[in-house]
Amino acid sequence: MSVVARIQPRQLALELPHEESLSRDDFLEGAGNSQALALIDGWPDWPNRVMLLSGAEGSGKSHLAAIWAEIAGARTISAHLLTIENVPVALATGAIVVDDLDPATLDHRALFHLLNLAREDDAYVLLTCRLPQTLFDIELRDLQSRLRAVPMVTVDPPDDALLRALIVKFCADRQMSVDEALVSYLTTHIERSVAGARRAVVQLDAEALRLRRPVTRALAVDVMRDIAV
């Protein structure tokens, strides 16, 4: 009689969708983003009809832009999708977000055309980028000069207080019960950004589901160790 070995299948975590809210109520204010939030809340009393938000990836620029788009009735377009042909349609509402400017993928003439048309139409433009416009490698001199004249507000990385609040919020969004020990550990061991906090919580949640373990500091230690390897 043969014996058939039974292999215990590995428990897989089912990743359920967790849609992130980009409303004003869900934006957490801290020292690093207070000026940017004041700009959004202060619209339409802006120092210039064209403004620029600069900050690292995952700093919260897109969230701020989404808040402004909602209150200003603005359309949003990724910078790499902007073309001369779609500029008039993009500005049809009199306000637009041009998200994630990158000189390598940007149609420089299209952006120059958009800024000129926005000036003619008294439209509002909110630009976002990862680097200050003075560092842009823009070959079109007129555009380079125009971008350097645009007032810029920088979104800085979160401080400890905001990072802790972000961790608690992202855990609550996923219905994860956490304690002070876990939050304190994550605050000192993750990338100091909104994206870093979100990513750490997602990984912790997935591992807790896979192992069927509670979300604790001990689990976070294991997860951070695996990430570092």
C-alpha positions in Angstrom: 0.0 0.0 0.0 1.6 3.3 -1.1 1.6 6.3 1.2 0.8 9.6 -0.4 2.5 12.5 1.3 0.3 15.4 2.0 1.7 18.8 1.3 0.4 21.6 3.5 -0.5 24.4 1.1 0.9 27.9 2.0 -1.7 30.3 3.2 -2.2 33.0 0.6 -3.5 36.5 1.6 -6.4 37.7 -0.4 -5.6 41.4 -1.2 -8.9 43.2 -1.1 -9.2 46.6 -2.7 -8.7 49.5 -0.3 -9.7 52.7 -2.2 -7.9 55.7 -0.8 -10.0 58.8 -0.2 -8.5 62.0 -1.6 -11.0 64.3 0.2 -10.0 67.4 2.3 -11.2 65.6 5.4 -8.8 62.8 4.8 -5.7 65.0 4.4 -3.5 65.1 7.5 -1.8 68.4 8.1 1.8 68.7 9.5 4.7 71.1 9.6 6.0 69.9 6.2 2.8 70.4 4.2 1.1 73.3 6.0 2.1 75.9 3.5 0.9 73.7 0.6 -2.4 73.1 2.3 -2.8 76.8 3.0 -2.3 77.5 -0.7 -5.1 75.0 -1.6 -7.4 76.3 1.1 -6.7 79.9 0.1 -7.8 79.5 -3.5 -8.7 81.7 -5.4 -6.7 84.2 -3.5 -3.4 83.0 -5.0 -0.3 85.2 -5.6 -0.4 83.9 -9.2 -2.9 82.1 -11.4 -0.2 79.5 -12.1 1.3 77.8 -9.0 3.6 74.8 -8.6 3.7 72.1 -5.9 7.1 70.4 -5.5 7.9 67.4 -3.4 9.3 63.9 -3.3 7.2 61.0 -4.7 4.5 60.1 -2.3 4.7 63.4 -0.4 1.0 64.1 -0.8 1.1 66.4 -3.8 -1.5 64.5 -5.8 -3.8 64.4 -2.8 -3.5 68.2 -2.5 -4.1 68.6 -6.2 -7.2 66.4 -6.0 -8.6 68.6 -3.2 -8.0 71.7 -5.3 -9.5 70.1 -8.4 -12.6 69.4 -6.5 -13.2 72.9 -5.1 -12.0 74.7 -8.3 -13.8 72.4 -10.8 -10.5 71.7 -12.4 -9.6 69.0 -14.8 -6.5 66.8 -14.1 -4.1 65.5 -16.7 -0.8 63.7 -16.3 1.9 65.8 -17.7 3.2 63.2 -20.1 -0.3 63.0 -21.7 -0.4 66.7 -22.5 -0.3 67.6 -26.2 -0.8 70.8 -28.2 -4.0 69.3 -29.6 -5.7 68.6 -26.2 -4.7 71.9 -24.5 -7.9 73.7 -25.4 -10.1 70.9 -24.1 -7.9 70.6 -20.9 -8.5 74.2 -20.1 -12.2 74.2 -20.9 -13.3 74.6 -17.3 -10.9 77.4 -16.6 -8.8 75.4 -14.2 -6.4 72.5 -14.6 -4.0 70.3 -12.7 -0.9 69.2 -14.7 0.4 66.4 -12.6 4.0 65.1 -12.3 6.0 67.3 -14.6 9.1 65.4 -15.9 11.3 67.0 -18.6 12.1 63.6 -20.0 8.5 62.7 -20.9 7.0 66.2 -21.2 5.9 67.8 -24.5 7.6 71.1 -23.8 5.8 73.0 -26.5 2.4 71.7 -25.3 3.0 73.0 -21.8 4.2 76.4 -23.2 1.0 76.6 -25.2 -1.1 75.7 -22.2 0.6 78.4 -20.1 0.0 81.0 -22.8 -3.6 80.0 -23.3 -4.2 80.0 -19.6 -2.9 83.6 -19.4 -5.1 84.7 -22.3 -8.2 83.0 -20.6 -7.4 84.0 -17.0 -7.4 80.3 -16.2 -5.9 78.7 -13.1 -3.1 76.1 -13.4 -1.7 74.0 -10.7 1.5 72.1 -11.6 3.1 69.4 -9.6 6.6 68.0 -9.9 9.2 66.1 -7.9 12.0 68.6 -8.6 12.0 72.4 -8.4 11.4 74.0 -11.7 14.9 75.6 -11.6 16.4 72.1 -11.9 14.3 71.3 -15.0 16.3 70.4 -18.0 14.1 72.4 -20.4 15.4 73.0 -23.9 12.7 75.5 -24.8 14.1 78.7 -23.3 10.8 80.5 -23.2 9.3 77.7 -21.2 12.2 77.4 -18.9 12.0 81.1 -18.1 8.2 80.9 -17.6 8.5 78.0 -15.2 11.2 79.7 -13.2 8.9 82.6 -12.6 6.1 80.4 -11.3 5.7 80.7 -7.5 6.5 77.3 -5.9 5.4 75.7 -2.6 7.4 72.7 -1.4 5.8 69.7 0.3 8.4 68.5 2.8 8.7 65.0 4.3 6.5 64.4 7.3 7.8 64.9 10.8 7.4 62.3 13.6 4.0 63.6 14.6 2.6 63.5 11.1 4.2 60.1 10.3 2.6 58.6 13.4 -0.8 60.0 12.4 -0.4 58.7 8.9 0.4 55.2 10.2 -2.6 55.2 12.5 -4.9 56.5 9.7 -3.7 53.9 7.1 -4.1 51.1 9.7 -7.6 52.4 10.5 -8.5 52.5 6.8 -7.7 48.8 6.6 -9.5 48.0 9.9 -6.2 47.1 11.6 -6.1 47.4 15.4 -2.7 48.7 16.5 -1.0 49.8 19.7 1.6 52.4 20.7 4.5 50.0 20.6 3.8 49.1 16.9 3.3 52.8 15.9 6.5 53.9 17.6 8.5 51.1 16.0 7.2 51.8 12.5 7.8 55.5 12.9 11.5 54.9 13.4 12.0 52.1 10.8 10.2 53.1 7.7 10.8 55.5 4.8 9.9 59.0 6.0 7.2 59.8 3.4 3.4 59.4 3.0 4.1 56.6 0.4 6.5 54.9 2.8 3.9 54.8 5.6 1.2 53.5 3.3 3.5 50.8 1.8 4.6 49.6 5.3 1.0 49.3 6.5 0.0 47.4 3.3 2.9 45.0 3.7 2.2 44.5 7.4 -1.5 43.8 6.7 -0.7 41.3 4.0 1.7 39.4 6.1 -0.7 39.3 9.1 -3.4 37.9 6.8 -1.0 35.3 5.3 0.3 34.1 8.7 -2.9 34.6 10.5 -1.1 36.5 13.2 -2.2 39.6 15.0 -0.7 42.9 13.9 1.9 43.5 16.6 5.4 45.1 16.9 6.9 41.6 16.7 5.3 41.0 13.4 6.5 44.5 12.2 10.0 43.6 13.2 9.8 40.4 11.0 8.3 42.4 8.1 11.0 45.1 8.2 13.7 42.5 8.4 12.4 40.8 5.3 12.2 44.1 3.5 15.8 44.9 4.4 17.1 41.5 3.1 
